[in-house]
């Protein structure tokens, strides 16, 4: 299947796919039996793709996480949830399109859904500020958290941002304070919270929707304190070393699960979520339902205690037999 946008490391086998399709067309038009040759080439191509995607480097996963055709928050909302009603505005300044949120039904249960929203093209990205929220976006999310608690609705968050908007106007309107308020509110919220990293999870801008009872990640998503480019620029004064910094940041789902930062990796189709949308939506819905049912079965007091313990253990490591 051809895509509008190809990543650099994909182009070699996509060229082979193109030639294989040309061979199939010739066989069909000329009525020549190339079935054995085609079957052999298809098997070799699949083996080559599996080997390539099973040995991806961190920087290549960063590229997949940023793929412009990757499904965004509204794609998941429209597919997985019913009767979604978007709620806008922070009641202080304005609505921020970089964060969408509202109420919906998840298999018949009323829930609050919140997530970062990127655009598909330049015009949409300008409208959505490339998925980088202003303070009013986080204040909107905080308002919806409180509303969910009041009406006893579980919260499901979708994380997909390179970070909070770093502009002067965002700082003037209290960006750091708005994010801090979200962290505090989520840590104390008396209702179940599930957060799912579907693409990029960058810095405090992502963490503002990430303090949850369960944190899940798609297998090619990334989650990090800073982008590889930002890290390379600050530490190395050389943005060309971004691919190197990606390895050091331990930002892949596999790294984060090993460190106990996330709870489960949701497998994507071999070439990424954008290559088989139905398969992606189905597995996300299935995994969400498992964690949703588990969280809904316990008491709120027990839930808050487990959330506290989960947060406290992040970052603990042992050195010479002592916990740090």
N, C-alpha and C positions, 0 to 999 in steps of 0.2 A: 504493500500500500504506500503510495507516494505521499509525502508530507510537504507542506509549504516551506518548512524550515528544517535544515539538517545541521546536526552538530558535526564538528570537524572529525571526531573519531568514528562517526557513523558512515562517512562518505565512501570509504573503501568497500564495505560490504553492500551498501546501497547501489553502488555501481555494478557489483556482481548481480544483484537482484534485477537491475535494469536489463542486463545482458541475458539473464535467464528468461525474463519475460519476453524479450525479443526472440529468443530461440523457440519459445512456446508459440508465439505468433507465426513464425516461419513454418513450424511443424503443422499448425492448423491450416494455414493458407495453402501451403504446398502439398498438404496431405502426406507428409513424411513421418515415419514412425521414429521419433526421438524419445520415446517414453523411458527407456532404460537410462539414456544419458541424462534426461531431465531429472529423473528420480535420484540418480547418483549426485548430481549437482545440488539438488535441494537438500539432501541429507548432509552434504559437506557444508553447505551454507548455514544450516541450522546449527551444526556442530561448532562452526566458526563463531556464530553469534553468541551461543551459550558460553563459549570460552571467553569471549571478549567481555560480556556483561557480568560474568561471574568473577572477573579480575579487574573491575573498574577501579581506578584511582580516585582519591577524594575529590580532586579538581574536576574529573569527569562527572562525578555525581552532582557537584555544584552546578555544572552546565545543564544536566537533566532537570534538576530542581527548578532552574530558571527558564526552562523551555517555554516559549510563548504559547504553545498549543496545549500546555498542561492544564487540566481542569482546575478552575478557581472555586472560591467559596460558593458563589451563587450557582454554579453548576451542580455542586453537591446538594445544596439546599433544594433546588428545583427537582432533583432526581430522588433524593432519599426521604424528604419530608413532604407532608401534605398541608395545605391551607396556610402557607406562609404569609404573614402580614408584616411588612417592614415597618419599623418604628424609627423615626428620624429625630435628630437634634439632641443637643446636650442641655437645653433649657438655660443656657448662659450666653452662647455666642452664635453658633450656627450648626448646620449638619455637616458632617465630614464623610464624603463618599468613599474614603479609603477604608472605612470600617462599616460593614452592614450588620444589621441586627434586627431581631423581631421575635414574634411568637409563631409557633407552628405545631403540628402534630407529628410525633414519631411513633409509627405503628399504633396510632390512636391515643397516645399519651401527650398531653400538652407540655411543650418544652420551650425554652428560650434558646435561640441560636444566634451566635455572634461570630464574625470572622473578618479578617482582612480581605480586601477585594482589589485585585489588579485589573487592568484593562487588557483587551485583546489587540488593540492597535494604538497608534499614536494618540488619536483623539480621545479614546477611552482612557488611556493611561494619564493623559493630562487632566481629565476629569477626576480620575481616582488618585491623582498625585502619585502614580506608579506604586500604589499600595502602601505608601508611607503616611501613616496617620499624623494629624495635628493633635494638640491637646484635647480639642473638642471631640475628636473621635474616641479617645480613651474615656472622656467624661460621659459620652453617650453609652459606651460599654458599661461603665460603672453604674449608670442609672438603670440599665437593663438588668445588671446583676442584682441590684437591690429590689427591683420589681419582681424578678424571678423568685427571690427569697420570700417576699411578701405573699405571693400567690402559690408558693410551694411547687414551682416548676423547676425541674432539672435543667442544667445549663450545658450546652454543647458548643465548644469553640473550635474554629478552624483557623490555624496559624499559617500565614503566607505573606511575609513582608521582609524586605531587606533591612528594615529598621524603622524606628520612628523618624518623622521628618526633622532634620537638624537645622532648619532655617532660623533666622533671627526672630521672625514673627512667632514661631512656635515656642521659642524660649521666652519671649515676652509674655506669652499667654500661659506659661507654666507647664512646659512639657514634662520636666522631671517630676514635678508635684503630681501631675495627672497620672503618670505611670505608677508612682509610689502609692497613690490612692487605690489604684486597681489591684496592686499586689496585696495590700492590706485587706481590701474588701473580699478578694477571692480566698484569701487564707482563712477568713472567718465566716464565709458564706454558709448559711444553714440550709444548704440544698446540694445534691450531688453535682459535681462538675467533671466533664470529660473534655480534654483538649486534644486535638489531632493536628499534627504538623503535616500539611499537604504539599508544601513546596519549600520556600525559604523560611527559616525561623531565625531572624536576625536581631540580636542584642535585646535591650529592654523593650523595644517595640514589639517583639514577639512574646517576651516573658510576661507582658502586661495581660495577655490572654492565656498564659500557660501555667498558672498556679492552680493545679487541679488534683482531683482524687486519682485520676488515671490520665497519663500522657501517652498518646500513641503517635507513631510516625509511619508514613509511607516509606517503603524501602529505599527510594532514591531521594527522599527529602533530606534537608540539612537543618541543623539547629546549633547556633553558635553565639558566643559573646560578641563577636565582631565578624564582619565579612572578611574573606581572604585578602581582598584588595585593600581594605582599611588596615588590616594587620600588617601587610607588606609595606604600606605607605608609612605607617607609624614606626615600626620596628626596623625596617630595612631601608627606608627612604627610597624604595624601588618597587613600584607596583608590578613590574614584570615578574616578581618572585611570588605572585599570588598563588600559583599552583603548588609551590613549596610550602607556603603558610597553611594551605588547606589541609595538608597532611598533619601538621603540628597542632592544628586547632581541634582535632578529633571531633569533627562536626557531623559525621555520618550517623545514620540510624544504628548501625552495628556498633560503632564506638560508644554511642550514648547508652545503648542498652547494656553493654558490658560494664559501664560505670554506674548503672542504676539510676540514670537521669530520666529515662523513659521506661514505660512498662511493657510495651509490645511493639514489634515491627509488623506492619501490614504489608504483605507482599504485593508488588505491582507486576503487571505484565512484563515480560523479559526486557522489552525495549522502552519501557516507561508507561506511566498512567495514560498518556495521551494517545497511545497506539491501540488501546482497547478500552474504550470508555465504559462499556457495559460491564466488563469483567471488573474494572476498578470500582465502579459504584457498588456492585454486588458484594465484593469482599469487604469494602468499607462498611456497608450497611450491616453485614453479618457480624463483623468484629465489634462494631459499636453496640449492637444488640446484646452481645455477650457481656460486655462491661457494664452496660446500662442496667441490665437485669440484676447483675451482682450488686451494684451500688444501691439500687432501689430496694433491695431486700433487707438492708440493715437500718439501725436507728441513726438519727442525726448526731447524737452525742458520740456514738462509736465512730461514725464517719469523720467527724471533726478531729477526734483523737488520732485516727489513722492518717489523716491528711497532715496533721502536725508532725507525726513521727516520720512520715515520708519526706517532708521538707527538711527536717533536721538531719537526716542521714545523708543527704546529698552533699558531696564534697569531703566526706570523711575518708581518710586513708590511713594506712598503717606504715610506720617508719620505725625500724628497729624494735618492733614488738609493741610500740605505743601508738594509740589512736591520736590523730591530729585533727 
